[in-house]
């Protein structure tokens, strides 16, 4: 009986931990200020326009954050054909709860394979990855639309949603 009780408690704890992490609104870290510098990037016109639109969509969303291209920034954005299956990655380096630098990788291989509206898809993935730099976690537990949900339609949802904006405003 004691063994079954211990196993049951461990399973309940694991389920609680999984649901807490899988449905969190926030990461444990974020950019220390509302002004986020990004190293200037230079890609072909389709990528350039979509990435610029992604930054502009956060800047104009009323979320109290500003993404800006800044020479000398340690925060690059790369576009390449990566072997992993994700559309993009935000690789974060932090100290305490403050991000010190980040790298965003946009996976041309998977985006090209799955996009029906290429420009919108790029923008959606980029806005999502930028969200990670400003405290937002993947797959928030909400029935509201969110750029951070894996289940969003990347061909149509290209901007942060009210849910995302309100959560970023609460952090800055």
C-alpha positions in Angstrom: 0.0 0.0 0.0 2.8 2.4 0.9 4.5 1.8 -2.5 1.2 2.5 -4.4 0.8 5.7 -2.4 4.3 6.9 -3.1 3.9 6.2 -6.8 0.6 8.0 -6.8 2.1 11.1 -5.1 5.0 11.1 -7.6 2.6 10.9 -10.6 0.4 13.7 -9.2 3.5 15.9 -8.6 4.8 15.2 -12.1 1.4 16.0 -13.7 1.2 19.2 -11.7 4.7 20.2 -12.8 4.1 19.4 -16.4 0.8 21.3 -16.6 2.4 24.3 -14.8 5.3 24.4 -17.2 3.4 23.5 -20.4 0.7 26.2 -19.8 2.7 28.9 -18.2 2.2 32.5 -19.4 5.7 33.6 -18.5 9.2 32.4 -18.6 11.4 32.9 -15.6 13.4 35.6 -17.4 13.0 38.4 -19.8 14.8 41.4 -21.4 15.6 43.8 -18.5 14.1 46.9 -20.2 11.3 47.6 -22.5 13.8 48.6 -25.3 15.1 45.5 -26.9 18.1 45.9 -29.3 18.5 43.6 -32.3 21.5 43.4 -34.5 20.7 44.8 -37.9 20.1 41.9 -40.3 20.2 41.7 -44.1 18.2 39.0 -45.9 16.4 38.9 -49.2 13.5 41.3 -49.6 10.8 38.7 -48.7 12.5 37.8 -45.4 13.5 41.4 -44.7 10.0 42.8 -45.1 8.4 40.0 -43.0 11.0 40.3 -40.2 10.7 44.1 -40.2 6.9 43.8 -40.0 7.2 41.4 -37.1 9.2 43.9 -35.1 6.8 46.7 -36.1 3.8 44.6 -35.0 5.2 44.5 -31.4 6.3 48.1 -31.5 2.8 49.3 -32.6 0.8 46.9 -30.4 0.7 49.0 -27.3 2.6 46.4 -25.3 5.1 49.0 -23.9 8.0 47.4 -25.7 10.2 48.6 -28.5 12.4 46.4 -30.7 15.0 48.3 -32.5 17.9 47.5 -34.8 21.1 48.7 -33.1 24.6 48.4 -34.5 26.8 46.4 -32.1 23.8 44.6 -30.5 24.6 41.0 -29.3 21.2 39.8 -30.4 21.3 38.5 -34.0 18.6 37.1 -36.2 19.7 34.3 -38.6 17.8 32.7 -41.4 19.1 29.3 -42.6 18.1 25.8 -43.4 18.4 24.1 -40.0 18.1 20.4 -39.5 15.8 20.6 -36.5 12.0 20.4 -37.0 11.0 23.8 -35.4 10.1 26.8 -37.5 12.3 29.0 -35.3 14.3 29.1 -32.1 15.1 31.8 -29.6 18.3 30.8 -27.8 18.5 32.8 -24.6 21.4 33.6 -22.3 20.4 35.0 -18.9 21.7 35.9 -15.4 19.1 35.7 -12.7 15.8 36.6 -14.3 17.4 39.0 -16.9 18.3 38.1 -20.4 21.8 39.2 -21.2 21.7 38.3 -24.9 19.7 36.1 -27.4 19.9 34.6 -30.8 16.8 34.0 -33.0 17.1 31.3 -35.7 14.4 31.3 -38.4 14.3 27.9 -40.1 13.8 28.4 -43.9 13.6 24.7 -44.5 10.5 24.1 -42.3 8.8 27.4 -43.1 9.2 26.9 -46.8 7.8 23.4 -46.5 4.7 24.3 -44.6 3.7 27.9 -45.4 0.8 28.7 -47.7 1.3 32.4 -47.1 5.1 32.6 -46.9 5.4 36.2 -45.7 2.7 35.9 -43.1 4.2 32.6 -41.8 7.7 34.2 -41.4 6.1 37.2 -39.5 4.1 34.9 -37.2 7.1 32.8 -36.3 9.3 35.9 -35.8 6.7 37.6 -33.6 6.4 34.4 -31.5 10.2 34.2 -31.1 10.4 37.9 -30.1 7.8 37.1 -27.5 10.2 34.8 -25.7 12.6 37.7 -25.2 9.9 39.7 -23.4 8.9 37.0 -20.8 6.3 35.1 -22.8 6.2 31.3 -22.6 5.0 28.8 -25.2 1.4 27.6 -25.2 -0.3 29.7 -22.6 -3.3 28.2 -21.0 -6.0 30.3 -22.4 -9.0 30.0 -24.7 -8.1 33.4 -26.1 -6.0 33.9 -29.2 -2.3 34.1 -28.6 0.8 34.4 -30.8 2.5 32.1 -28.3 0.2 29.1 -29.0 1.5 26.3 -31.1 -2.0 25.8 -32.4 -2.3 29.2 -34.0 -2.6 29.5 -37.8 0.8 30.9 -38.8 -0.6 31.8 -42.2 -3.1 34.3 -40.7 -2.1 35.2 -37.2 0.9 37.6 -37.7 0.6 40.0 -34.7 0.6 39.8 -31.0 -2.9 39.3 -29.7 -4.7 41.2 -26.8 -3.8 38.3 -24.4 -0.1 38.6 -25.3 -0.1 42.4 -25.2 -1.7 42.5 -21.7 0.8 39.9 -20.4 3.8 41.9 -21.7 2.4 45.2 -20.3 2.1 43.5 -16.9 5.9 42.7 -17.0 7.1 46.2 -18.1 
